[in-house]
Amino acid sequence: MRVVYMDYAASTPVRPEVAEAMNQAMLETWGNPSSPHRFGREARKLVDDARRKVADLVGAAPREVVFTSGGTEADNLAIAGTLLARRDRGRHLVTSAVEHHAVLGTCEYLARAGLAEVTILPVDAYGRVDPDTLAAAVRPDTVLVSVMLANNEVGTIQPIAELARVCREREVPFHTDAVQAVGTIPVNVRELGVDLLSLAAHKFYGPQGAGALVVRRGHRLEPLLHGGSHERQRRAGTEGVPAIVGLGKAAELAAVELEAYGAHARAMRDRLLDGVFGRIADVRLNGHPTSRLPNHAHLSFRGVDGEALLLKLDLLGIACSAGSACAAGAPEPSHVLRALGVEPEWAGGSVRLTVGRPTTAEDVDYVVDCLADTVARLRGGLPAAAGRVRP
Ligand SMILES: Cc1ncc(COP(=O)(O)O)c(C=O)c1O
C-alpha cells in the first residue's frame, strides 16, 4: 500500500544532515557547555554556533536567542516570564481566539491562578485579528499582547507588523508564536517589530524537543526554570547540546532553502487544491485565501463525518490531521473553527492536509483520488472513477 504523509504541520522528518550533526555531537562532544575545560569548551562552541544559526534565520542577534525544549516552553516563558517581570505595571494579557493551546492554556492557567486578567480578541472569518480591535483592547495595565504569526490549523498569516506597531505605540510588549512560520516563510523579528518570538525545530526538519524564544534585547523576562545561570539567566539547566545542534543545523538549511521550499510547497498545495475542487463538490478551503502558509490546506467537506474521513484515509495509507493534531480525537469543532464561525455542517467534515519537502506530485494525485472516492462514499453516493484525469 502506498503511504503518504500529509501532516507536516504536526511534525516533519529530521533531515539526514541534521541527524548526522546531532549524532556527532552526542558521540564526540558530550561535555557540559558550562565546564571550563576543553570538553566543555567544545560543547559551548557547538551551542554558540547553533545560537548564531537560529538568530540568522529570524534576523535576531545571537544573544537574543534562548534555547527551550520546544514551542510550548517558549510560549510559556514569553507569557508567564513577561507577566512576572512586569507585575509592577499590571497583570492584563491580550491574546487571540485562534492561538495554539500553548498560548491559550498558559493565559488560562495564569488567570486561574489569580495572576492575570486575560482579554481574548475575536478574529474575522479568515482568522485574522483586526489592528483596531487590538488597539481598543490594550489598557494602561496591559503587560503583554500575544498573537500568532501563522495559524497551525488553517494556515492564516496575521498582520503581525501592524499589530506589533499598535503595541509599540502604546509601549506594550508584543509576542508572536511563530512555530508554524519559521523555516517555512521568511521571518524577521526586526521587520515584524516584535519583542518575543517562539519557534520549534520539529516544524522545519529538526528534532522534536528543541526550540527557542527570541527575546529582544532590553526586554525584561523572569525565568520559569530556576537553578543555574544558563541562557543569560533566562532558562536554567544544562543545555541539551545534541538537540540544540539539530535545531541549529535545521535553521541553517532552512535559511538557504527557504525560497525553493516555499515554491515547492506552494506548487504541491495548489495541485492538491486544483484536484480537490475539480473533483469534489461542496468543499471549502478554510483560512485566508492569500495571506496563508504555502503548505497548508484546511478543507471542509459539507455533511461529511471528519473523523470517519480521517480513519478511512488512514486505512488508505494517508496520514493527515483533523483540524489540529493537538485536538485530534475531540468530537467538537476546534476552537479555531468556532472562532472563524465555520458552521457545524462544514466544521464537522474538516481535515488538515499539509505538504512538505518530500511531497511529490504522485503523492498529491493519490491523495486527491482517495479523497474524491472516500468523500463520495461517505456521502452515500457512487465512488469517483479511480484515476480520473484532473481538470
Ligand atoms: C502554533 C504552534 N504553537 C506552539 C506549538 C507547540 O510546539 P511544541 O510542539 O514544539 O511544543 C505548536 C505545535 O504544534 C504550534 O503549531
The ligand as an SDF file (V2000), in Angstrom:
LIG
                    3D

 16 16  0  0  0  0  0  0  0  0999 V2000
    1.4300   27.4070   16.5230 C   0  0  0  0  0  0  0  0  0  0  0  0
    2.0360   26.4250   17.4660 C   0  0  0  0  0  0  0  0  0  0  0  0
    2.4710   26.8490   18.6680 N   0  0  0  0  0  0  0  0  0  0  0  0
    3.0360   26.0150   19.5430 C   0  0  0  0  0  0  0  0  0  0  0  0
    3.1920   24.6840   19.2770 C   0  0  0  0  0  0  0  0  0  0  0  0
    3.8140   23.7910   20.2750 C   0  0  0  0  0  0  0  0  0  0  0  0
    5.1350   23.4860   19.9180 O   0  0  0  0  0  0  0  0  0  0  0  0
    5.8560   22.1880   20.5060 P   0  0  0  0  0  0  0  0  0  0  0  0
    5.1210   21.0170   19.9680 O   0  0  0  0  0  0  0  0  0  0  0  0
    7.2620   22.2930   19.9810 O   0  0  0  0  0  0  0  0  0  0  0  0
    5.8190   22.2870   21.9780 O   0  0  0  0  0  0  0  0  0  0  0  0
    2.7500   24.1790   18.0420 C   0  0  0  0  0  0  0  0  0  0  0  0
    2.8470   22.7400   17.7310 C   0  0  0  0  0  0  0  0  0  0  0  0
    2.0330   22.1720   17.0420 O   0  0  0  0  0  0  0  0  0  0  0  0
    2.1680   25.0780   17.1160 C   0  0  0  0  0  0  0  0  0  0  0  0
    1.7320   24.6570   15.9240 O   0  0  0  0  0  0  0  0  0  0  0  0
  1  2  1  0
  2  3  1  0
  2 15  2  0
  3  4  2  0
  4  5  1  0
  5  6  1  0
  5 12  2  0
  6  7  1  0
  7  8  1  0
  8  9  2  0
  8 10  1  0
  8 11  1  0
 12 13  1  0
 12 15  1  0
 13 14  2  0
 15 16  1  0
M  END
$$$$
